[in-house]
Amino acid sequence: MEAVNKIIKHTLKTKLEEKKGTWPEELTQVLWFYNTTPRTTTGETPFSLVYGCEAMVPVEVGAGSFRRDNYDSEANEVNHRLYLDMIEETQEDAQIRIATYQERASRHYNSKVRARTFKVGEFPRRVMPNTKVVSHGVLGQIGKAPTR
């Protein structure tokens, strides 16, 4: 949940900084946009994971769209009930996709890590790319004066 809050905060900050003094008018659009945009990790929108159906974005309502122009209230009601019956499966699928995404990210990160072994009495050193003397630095060996 913390990560989601950070993303929301960053999105809001970016969007609202662009608009400066008009942020109260922009806030609802930013939140609507965030809740109706599919997530890479789940393939679903937060709105659909909660309510079991896709929401219309304000542009569709105002400008019209195929979905709006061909709206049938009875068919919509039937479809909505079907979506609600399947919402648990949709949420489980989203959880599986999140776990798969996290596994891929972990594998990618771990592929960049190099294993190193140390002998007793040997201290790990962190050498900065521009450091010429490897024994310099906070993590250099204790008790040895740096040689130049």
Rosetta constraint file for C-alpha pairs under 8 A:
AtomPair CA 1 CA 5 HARMONIC 6.30 0.50
AtomPair CA 2 CA 6 HARMONIC 6.28 0.50
AtomPair CA 3 CA 7 HARMONIC 6.27 0.50
AtomPair CA 4 CA 8 HARMONIC 6.16 0.50
AtomPair CA 5 CA 9 HARMONIC 6.00 0.50
AtomPair CA 6 CA 10 HARMONIC 6.07 0.50
AtomPair CA 7 CA 11 HARMONIC 6.04 0.50
AtomPair CA 8 CA 12 HARMONIC 5.98 0.50
AtomPair CA 8 CA 34 HARMONIC 7.66 0.50
AtomPair CA 9 CA 13 HARMONIC 5.95 0.50
AtomPair CA 10 CA 14 HARMONIC 6.08 0.50
AtomPair CA 11 CA 15 HARMONIC 6.12 0.50
AtomPair CA 11 CA 30 HARMONIC 7.82 0.50
AtomPair CA 12 CA 16 HARMONIC 5.77 0.50
AtomPair CA 12 CA 27 HARMONIC 7.47 0.50
AtomPair CA 12 CA 30 HARMONIC 6.65 0.50
AtomPair CA 13 CA 17 HARMONIC 5.86 0.50
AtomPair CA 14 CA 18 HARMONIC 6.54 0.50
AtomPair CA 15 CA 19 HARMONIC 6.77 0.50
AtomPair CA 15 CA 30 HARMONIC 7.31 0.50
AtomPair CA 16 CA 20 HARMONIC 5.96 0.50
AtomPair CA 16 CA 22 HARMONIC 7.81 0.50
AtomPair CA 16 CA 23 HARMONIC 5.35 0.50
AtomPair CA 16 CA 26 HARMONIC 7.07 0.50
AtomPair CA 16 CA 27 HARMONIC 7.55 0.50
AtomPair CA 19 CA 23 HARMONIC 6.08 0.50
AtomPair CA 19 CA 26 HARMONIC 7.67 0.50
AtomPair CA 22 CA 26 HARMONIC 6.62 0.50
AtomPair CA 23 CA 27 HARMONIC 5.85 0.50
AtomPair CA 24 CA 28 HARMONIC 7.71 0.50
AtomPair CA 25 CA 29 HARMONIC 7.80 0.50
AtomPair CA 26 CA 30 HARMONIC 6.25 0.50
AtomPair CA 27 CA 31 HARMONIC 6.24 0.50
AtomPair CA 28 CA 32 HARMONIC 6.01 0.50
AtomPair CA 29 CA 33 HARMONIC 5.96 0.50
AtomPair CA 30 CA 34 HARMONIC 6.13 0.50
AtomPair CA 31 CA 35 HARMONIC 6.19 0.50
AtomPair CA 32 CA 36 HARMONIC 6.15 0.50
AtomPair CA 32 CA 57 HARMONIC 7.68 0.50
AtomPair CA 33 CA 37 HARMONIC 6.11 0.50
AtomPair CA 33 CA 57 HARMONIC 7.73 0.50
AtomPair CA 35 CA 45 HARMONIC 6.23 0.50
AtomPair CA 35 CA 46 HARMONIC 5.22 0.50
AtomPair CA 35 CA 47 HARMONIC 5.40 0.50
AtomPair CA 36 CA 45 HARMONIC 5.33 0.50
AtomPair CA 36 CA 46 HARMONIC 6.64 0.50
AtomPair CA 36 CA 47 HARMONIC 5.92 0.50
AtomPair CA 36 CA 48 HARMONIC 7.91 0.50
AtomPair CA 36 CA 54 HARMONIC 7.52 0.50
AtomPair CA 36 CA 55 HARMONIC 6.66 0.50
AtomPair CA 36 CA 57 HARMONIC 7.39 0.50
AtomPair CA 37 CA 44 HARMONIC 7.86 0.50
AtomPair CA 37 CA 45 HARMONIC 5.33 0.50
AtomPair CA 37 CA 46 HARMONIC 7.63 0.50
AtomPair CA 38 CA 42 HARMONIC 7.57 0.50
AtomPair CA 38 CA 43 HARMONIC 5.63 0.50
AtomPair CA 38 CA 44 HARMONIC 4.71 0.50
AtomPair CA 38 CA 45 HARMONIC 4.10 0.50
AtomPair CA 38 CA 46 HARMONIC 7.34 0.50
AtomPair CA 39 CA 43 HARMONIC 5.34 0.50
AtomPair CA 39 CA 44 HARMONIC 5.76 0.50
AtomPair CA 39 CA 45 HARMONIC 5.99 0.50
AtomPair CA 39 CA 46 HARMONIC 7.78 0.50
AtomPair CA 40 CA 44 HARMONIC 7.97 0.50
AtomPair CA 41 CA 94 HARMONIC 7.72 0.50
AtomPair CA 41 CA 97 HARMONIC 6.17 0.50
AtomPair CA 41 CA 98 HARMONIC 5.14 0.50
AtomPair CA 41 CA 101 HARMONIC 6.05 0.50
AtomPair CA 42 CA 93 HARMONIC 7.85 0.50
AtomPair CA 42 CA 94 HARMONIC 4.60 0.50
AtomPair CA 42 CA 95 HARMONIC 7.09 0.50
AtomPair CA 42 CA 97 HARMONIC 5.46 0.50
AtomPair CA 42 CA 98 HARMONIC 5.78 0.50
AtomPair CA 43 CA 94 HARMONIC 7.09 0.50
AtomPair CA 43 CA 97 HARMONIC 7.86 0.50
AtomPair CA 44 CA 48 HARMONIC 6.62 0.50
AtomPair CA 44 CA 49 HARMONIC 6.81 0.50
AtomPair CA 44 CA 94 HARMONIC 7.23 0.50
AtomPair CA 45 CA 49 HARMONIC 6.42 0.50
AtomPair CA 45 CA 54 HARMONIC 7.68 0.50
AtomPair CA 46 CA 50 HARMONIC 6.38 0.50
AtomPair CA 47 CA 51 HARMONIC 5.96 0.50
AtomPair CA 47 CA 52 HARMONIC 7.57 0.50
AtomPair CA 47 CA 53 HARMONIC 7.36 0.50
AtomPair CA 47 CA 54 HARMONIC 6.75 0.50
AtomPair CA 47 CA 55 HARMONIC 7.04 0.50
AtomPair CA 48 CA 52 HARMONIC 4.66 0.50
AtomPair CA 48 CA 53 HARMONIC 4.69 0.50
AtomPair CA 48 CA 54 HARMONIC 5.22 0.50
AtomPair CA 48 CA 55 HARMONIC 7.49 0.50
AtomPair CA 49 CA 53 HARMONIC 7.74 0.50
AtomPair CA 49 CA 87 HARMONIC 6.98 0.50
AtomPair CA 49 CA 90 HARMONIC 7.16 0.50
AtomPair CA 49 CA 91 HARMONIC 6.14 0.50
AtomPair CA 51 CA 84 HARMONIC 7.41 0.50
AtomPair CA 52 CA 80 HARMONIC 7.31 0.50
AtomPair CA 52 CA 83 HARMONIC 5.23 0.50
AtomPair CA 52 CA 84 HARMONIC 5.23 0.50
AtomPair CA 52 CA 86 HARMONIC 7.75 0.50
AtomPair CA 52 CA 87 HARMONIC 5.44 0.50
AtomPair CA 53 CA 80 HARMONIC 6.70 0.50
AtomPair CA 53 CA 83 HARMONIC 6.36 0.50
AtomPair CA 53 CA 84 HARMONIC 7.89 0.50
AtomPair CA 56 CA 60 HARMONIC 6.17 0.50
AtomPair CA 56 CA 61 HARMONIC 6.83 0.50
AtomPair CA 57 CA 61 HARMONIC 6.77 0.50
AtomPair CA 58 CA 62 HARMONIC 6.23 0.50
AtomPair CA 59 CA 63 HARMONIC 5.75 0.50
AtomPair CA 59 CA 64 HARMONIC 7.56 0.50
AtomPair CA 60 CA 64 HARMONIC 5.04 0.50
AtomPair CA 60 CA 65 HARMONIC 5.56 0.50
AtomPair CA 60 CA 68 HARMONIC 7.19 0.50
AtomPair CA 61 CA 65 HARMONIC 7.59 0.50
AtomPair CA 61 CA 68 HARMONIC 7.02 0.50
AtomPair CA 64 CA 68 HARMONIC 5.96 0.50
AtomPair CA 64 CA 69 HARMONIC 6.56 0.50
AtomPair CA 65 CA 69 HARMONIC 5.92 0.50
AtomPair CA 66 CA 70 HARMONIC 5.96 0.50
AtomPair CA 67 CA 71 HARMONIC 6.07 0.50
AtomPair CA 71 CA 76 HARMONIC 7.48 0.50
AtomPair CA 72 CA 76 HARMONIC 5.96 0.50
AtomPair CA 73 CA 77 HARMONIC 6.12 0.50
AtomPair CA 74 CA 78 HARMONIC 6.39 0.50
AtomPair CA 75 CA 79 HARMONIC 6.06 0.50
AtomPair CA 76 CA 80 HARMONIC 5.91 0.50
AtomPair CA 77 CA 81 HARMONIC 6.31 0.50
AtomPair CA 78 CA 82 HARMONIC 6.39 0.50
AtomPair CA 79 CA 83 HARMONIC 6.20 0.50
AtomPair CA 80 CA 84 HARMONIC 6.19 0.50
AtomPair CA 81 CA 85 HARMONIC 6.18 0.50
AtomPair CA 82 CA 86 HARMONIC 6.35 0.50
AtomPair CA 83 CA 87 HARMONIC 5.94 0.50
AtomPair CA 86 CA 90 HARMONIC 6.29 0.50
AtomPair CA 87 CA 91 HARMONIC 6.09 0.50
AtomPair CA 88 CA 92 HARMONIC 6.13 0.50
AtomPair CA 89 CA 93 HARMONIC 6.09 0.50
AtomPair CA 90 CA 94 HARMONIC 6.20 0.50
AtomPair CA 91 CA 95 HARMONIC 6.25 0.50
AtomPair CA 92 CA 96 HARMONIC 6.29 0.50
AtomPair CA 93 CA 97 HARMONIC 6.23 0.50
AtomPair CA 94 CA 98 HARMONIC 6.17 0.50
AtomPair CA 95 CA 99 HARMONIC 6.23 0.50
AtomPair CA 96 CA 100 HARMONIC 6.16 0.50
AtomPair CA 97 CA 101 HARMONIC 6.04 0.50
AtomPair CA 98 CA 102 HARMONIC 6.11 0.50
AtomPair CA 99 CA 103 HARMONIC 6.11 0.50
AtomPair CA 100 CA 104 HARMONIC 6.23 0.50
AtomPair CA 101 CA 105 HARMONIC 6.18 0.50
AtomPair CA 102 CA 106 HARMONIC 6.01 0.50
AtomPair CA 103 CA 107 HARMONIC 6.08 0.50
AtomPair CA 104 CA 108 HARMONIC 6.11 0.50
AtomPair CA 105 CA 109 HARMONIC 6.12 0.50
AtomPair CA 106 CA 110 HARMONIC 5.95 0.50
AtomPair CA 107 CA 111 HARMONIC 6.01 0.50
AtomPair CA 108 CA 112 HARMONIC 6.95 0.50
AtomPair CA 109 CA 113 HARMONIC 7.02 0.50
AtomPair CA 118 CA 122 HARMONIC 6.08 0.50
AtomPair CA 118 CA 123 HARMONIC 7.43 0.50
AtomPair CA 118 CA 124 HARMONIC 7.53 0.50
AtomPair CA 122 CA 141 HARMONIC 7.66 0.50
AtomPair CA 123 CA 139 HARMONIC 7.43 0.50
AtomPair CA 123 CA 140 HARMONIC 7.24 0.50
AtomPair CA 123 CA 141 HARMONIC 5.99 0.50
AtomPair CA 124 CA 139 HARMONIC 6.58 0.50
AtomPair CA 124 CA 140 HARMONIC 7.36 0.50
AtomPair CA 124 CA 141 HARMONIC 7.99 0.50
AtomPair CA 125 CA 134 HARMONIC 7.92 0.50
AtomPair CA 125 CA 135 HARMONIC 7.55 0.50
AtomPair CA 125 CA 137 HARMONIC 7.83 0.50
AtomPair CA 125 CA 139 HARMONIC 4.92 0.50
AtomPair CA 125 CA 140 HARMONIC 5.23 0.50
AtomPair CA 125 CA 141 HARMONIC 7.46 0.50
AtomPair CA 126 CA 137 HARMONIC 7.22 0.50
AtomPair CA 126 CA 138 HARMONIC 7.94 0.50
AtomPair CA 126 CA 139 HARMONIC 6.06 0.50
AtomPair CA 126 CA 140 HARMONIC 7.37 0.50
AtomPair CA 127 CA 131 HARMONIC 6.44 0.50
AtomPair CA 127 CA 134 HARMONIC 6.06 0.50
AtomPair CA 127 CA 136 HARMONIC 7.79 0.50
AtomPair CA 127 CA 137 HARMONIC 7.30 0.50
AtomPair CA 131 CA 136 HARMONIC 7.65 0.50
AtomPair CA 133 CA 146 HARMONIC 7.51 0.50
AtomPair CA 133 CA 147 HARMONIC 7.40 0.50
AtomPair CA 133 CA 148 HARMONIC 7.12 0.50
AtomPair CA 134 CA 140 HARMONIC 7.61 0.50
AtomPair CA 135 CA 140 HARMONIC 4.88 0.50
AtomPair CA 135 CA 141 HARMONIC 6.53 0.50
AtomPair CA 135 CA 146 HARMONIC 5.94 0.50
AtomPair CA 135 CA 147 HARMONIC 7.94 0.50
AtomPair CA 136 CA 140 HARMONIC 5.55 0.50
AtomPair CA 136 CA 146 HARMONIC 6.28 0.50
